[in-house]
Amino acid sequence: MTSKKRWIWIVLDSVGCGAAPDASHYGTSDEMSNTLAHIAQAKGGLYVPNMEKLGLGNILEIEGVKPSHQPTAYGRMQEKSHGKDTTNGHWEFVGVVLEQDLPVYPNGFPNEIIQPFEAYVGKPVLCNRPASGTEVIEEYGAIHMETGRPIVYTSADSVFQIAAHEEIVTVQQLYDWCEKARALLTGPHAVGRVIARPFIGKPGAFQRTHHRKDFSLNFGHTVLNSLQTAGWDIIGIGKIYDIYGGSGISKGIHTDNNEDGMKKLLQAMREYSSGLLYINLVDFDSLYGHRNNPIGFAQAVEEFDRWLGKVLSTMQDSDVLCITADHGCDPTTPGTDHSREWVPLLVYHKQMNQLHSLGDRSTFADLGATVAEFFGVSLPEIGESFWKSIQDEAMF
């Protein structure tokens, strides 16, 4: 066993790979969804040579992506938790299955939440209904700038979102409002996340900034906590720290976008020779999935693949690399919501000497169980480790 054990965990936010078996429970769009296949079709083929080598084309048929015959491991995972958003997916990764639906608000938030929130802010809210994040600031941004009233909205996910212009409401003030909302949203109204959505610009040209911050529920002990207790570094890059409310994360590193995220992942690989480097790349979801832009989505996946080449060339002999997703967000189907999909599972280390099929995993928690076994900590109650099937060499 080596003290230089390191697991590099990359979550491609929203990059699903086909309708899950229970997609019909979530709607017609979900049954039609296949994010990876559809963005490849829209572009006339994906060029992702690095993910192709890691087995992406072995998981499903994707235009432009051939099956791999090189030593690697591939499969796909089905979510066991109810729902199809970031919170459900990431918590299940680390051993927590959410068996009850988190509350959603298709008609907006009730007075018992809004009234005390307005009393704290000192102004009535704007909107209070499900809305697209970019459209809601265009619709309400001007009156917000005139009045200072917060723009409160939700989506199909379990979220309470607050948008405010940075020149009208400071980012720290917006975070304070979010903390108040988080304190109010408990019990039957315990939404998965309260999200600060700051923006800048003028009417007709508003832009959301990189000062977004998520205030998440804590759902209990996870594999991350076990790793941290055992003395391993857990470096959360992107919105990972926020997703877990900092629980089990040694250091959180903010990112502005996918490019910035990959630069900071490579920097973390230079700084931390052991432990868990865990990153979420959100642009696929926020810039392309929710905005129904399949070409942009495909180009972002190809750009990630170029960065992936640098990750592969930087890996230590004892590193393990894992690439997956937390849900889908098919930009070619009606609507702009997340989609209930299988997620890809690619796992690679330099000691592999054969091609491994990991098959169809019945829960995202199999990944967390595998990480736990790799680092030698107790396995979660949920999930089945596949580490022994891909170990290949005694050096581990």
N, C-alpha and C positions, 0 to 999 in steps of 0.2 A: 504494500500500500504506500502511496506517496502523499506527502503533505502538500504537494502542488496540485491537488485536485481542483479542477475548475470546470464549472458548467456554464455555458453561454446560452442563454434562453431568449429567443427573439419571438415576440408576438406581433404578427402582421395584422393589425386591427382591421377586422371586417373581411379578411380574405378567405371566405368560405369556399367549399368545394362540392356543393350539391345539396339538394333538399334533404334534411334529416328525415328519418322514418316517421317522426311525429309532426312534420311540418304542416300537415293539414289542420292541426289544432290551432295554428297561428294565422291562417288565412291563405287565400288563393295565391297571392304573390309569393308567399313562402314556398308553396308547393312547386312553383315555377322556377325557383331560384337555383342558380349555380354560378356564383360570382366569378370564379376563375375561368370556367369554360366560356361564359358569356362575354367577359371582357376580351378574351383572346379572339373570339369570333368577331367582335366589333372592330378589332384592330387588324384583322386578317392574319392573326398568329402572334404569339408571344415569343420574344427572344430572351430566354433566361438560362444561359448555358450552365451557370453554377448550380441553380436549383434543379436543372435537368440532371446533372451528374448526381445530385443528392437524392434523386428518385421522384421528383414531382410528377413526371409523366407516367410513373408506375401506379400512382394513386387513382388517376382518372384520365380520360381522354381530353387533352388540351391542345388546340390547334397550335402547331409550331413547337410543341414540346414532346420529345421522344422518350420512351422508357429508358431507364439506365440499366447497365449491366455491371456497373462498378460496385465495389464494396461500400455499402451504405445501408440505411434502414429507413423504411417508409411505411406509412399506414394512414389511417384517418380516425378521428375520434368523434363520438356522439355525446352531446351534452345531456346529463341526467337531471340537472337543475331545471326548475321552471323558469321560463323567460329566455331572452335572447340579447342581453346587453353585456356591457363591459363588466359590471359587478358580478353577475352570475357566472360568467365564463372564468374570470380570473380567480375568484374564490374557489370555484370547483377545481381549478388547476392544482391548488395547494391543499385539497382535502376536505373542503366544506361544500356539501351539496345543499342547495336551498330548495327545500321540498314544498314550500309555500310560495305562491306568487307574491312578489313585492307589489305594493299598491301603485296603481297608475290612475291618471286623472284626465280622462277624455273630455270631461266637461269643466276642467279647471279645478283649482283648489277651493275647498269649502271655507265658509266664513270663520269657522273655529281655528283655522290656520291663518288665513289672510288678515283678519282683524287684528290679532296681536302682533303680527308682523308689521302691518301698517302703523300701529301705535308705536312700535319701536323705531321705525324709520322716520315717522313724523309726516308721512305723505301717503296718499292712496297709490296703489300699484297700477301699472298699465298692463293690458293684455289679459293675463290670467287664463290661458287656454293652451292647448297644444299648438305648436307652431314651428316652422323651420327657423333655425338660428339666424340665417342670413336675411330671410324675409322679414322676421319680426323687428330687426333693428331698422330696416328700411321703412317699415310701416309706422313704427313708434319712435324712431330715433329723434326726429325733430321736436316732437312734443316733450320727449324726455329732456332734451337740451334746454327747452324753455322753462320747464317746471321742476326738473330734478327728480321726477317720479321714477322709481325703479321699474324696469320692464321684467315682469315675472311670467315665465312660460314653462311648459313641459313638452313631452313628446310621447311616443308610444312606450318609451322606457320609463322606469321608476326614477324620475329625476325632477327636481325643483331647480329651475335655472333662473339666474338673475343677471340681466344685461344692464350695463351702465357705461356711459361715455367717460373716458379717463380724465377729460378736462372738466367734467361736471361733478363726478364722484371719484375720489381718489381710489386707487386699487386697494389700499389698506381699508378704506371705508367699506368698499364693496365686500371684501373678505369678512369684515365685521358683520355686515348684514347676513352673509352666508352662514356664519357661525350662529347667529340668532335663529335663522331658519332651521339649521340643523338641530338646535336645541328644542324647537317647537315640533319638529317632525319626528315624533316618537309613537310608540304603540301602534294603533291601526294605520297611522299616517307615516310610518317609518320608511320613507323612500330610500332607495339604495344610495343615491348621491344628491347632494346639493352642489350646484356648479356655478362658479363665478364666471361670467362671460363679458369681460371688458372689451370695449371697442373704441375706435378713434375715427376721425374724418368728419366730413360734412354731409348733409342730406344729399342722397344720390350717389355718394361715394364713401359710405361707411365701410370700415374694415375691422374685423375682430383681431385682437392682439394676442401675443403669446403669453399673456399674464393669466390665462385661464387657470383655475384651481378647483379641484374636486374635494368635497368634504363627505367622506364615505362612512357608512355604518361599519362597525366591527362585528363580525359574525363568529368570533371565537378563535381557538388555537388552530394554527396551521403548520404546515411543513416549514414555512419560513421561520416561525418561532422556534421550532426544534433545531433548525440549523444555527440560528443565532445563539441559542442556549449552549450548543456544542462548540461555540467559538468561531464559527465560520463567518466571513464577511458576506453580507447580502447587499449588493449595490443595485438600487432601483433607478432605472434611467427612463426618462419620459414621465408618464403619469402613473408609474408603478407605485411610487411612494403614496400618492393621493388615493389610489384604489384601495390600498390596505390601511389607510389612515396612519401610515408610518409603522404599523405593527409588524415586527419581524424584519424591518429594513434597517440596515446599519447606516446607510447613506443614501439620500435621494438626490438625483441630478436632474435639474430642469432641462428641457429641450424646447427649441423653437419649432422644429419641423423634422421630417424624416432625415434630411441631409445632416442637420445638426445632431440628431440622435445617433446616426451612424458614426459621425466624427467622435462623439463622446463615448460611444461604445469602444471604439478603437483606442481612445485615450485610456479608458478604464482597463482595457486588456494590457496596456503598457504599465499601468500603476498597480494592478492587483493580480498577482500570480496564482492566487487560489481563491476559492469561494464561488459564490453565485453572482453572475452578472446578468441581470434580468431587465429587458427593455421592451417597451410597447412603442410601436411606430404607428401614429394615429392618422397620418395624412390620407391613407387609403380610405378611411372612414369619413373623416370630417370634410375633406376637400373634394372627394370624388364619389363615394358611395351615396352619401346623403344628398348630393347635388346632381345625381343621375348623369354622371360624366364617365362613361365606360372607357373612352379613349384616354382621358387623363389618368384613370385608374390603372389601365394597362401600362401606360408609360411610367407611372410611379412604381409598379412592380418590376419593370425592367431596370429602372434606376436603382432600386434596392438590390437587384441581382448584381449590378456592377460593384456596389459597395460590399456585397457578400464576398466577392472575390478577394477583397482586401482582408476581410475577417478570416477567411480560410488560409490565406498566406501568413497570417499572424498567429495562428493557433499553435499552442504548445503540443508536444507529443501526448501529454496526459489529459488534454482538454476534451470535453464533449460539447458539441454544438447541437442545439435543438431549435427548429423553426416550426411555429404553429400559428393558429389564429384563435380568436375568442368567440367569433360568430361570423355571419355573413352580412353583406349589405349590397345586394345585387343592384347595380345602377341601371340595369336594362328592364327591370320589372316595374309595374305600376307602384307609385308611392315612393317615399324616401326613407322608410323605416329599415331597421335591421332585419335580416332574414335568418330563419331557423335552419341552419345548415350543418352538415359535417364540417370539420376543420381538418386541414392537412397536418400530418405529423412526419417531419423529417428529422432524423437523428444521425449524427456522424461523429466518428473519432478516427484518428489516423491509424489506430491499431486494427481496424476492421479488415478482415480478410475474405469476406463474402457478402453477398447481397441478402439482406434480411427483410422479410415481409412481417410487419407488425400487425397486419390485419385490421379489422374494424374493432376499435376499442369502445367499450360500452359506457365509458365515462372519461371526462377530461382528467379526473383524479388519478388515472393510471400514470400520467406524466409526473405528478407530484410524488407519487409512491416511488417511481423510478429515481427521481432526484434524491429522495430520502435514502434509498438503498445505496446509491452511488456515494453519498457522503457518510454513510454509516450511522444514520440516526433512525429513531423509531419510525416505522411506516404509519401513515394515517389510517384511520379505521375504514375509509373508503378508498378504493383504487387498488389495482394489481400491478406491481412493478414488472417491467419487461427488461430490466437491466441485465440479468443473467443471460438472456437470449441474444444480446448484442455485445457482450463483454469481449469475447474473442481472444484476449490476451491476458496473461497472468499479472502483468504490471499494474493492473487496476486493483 
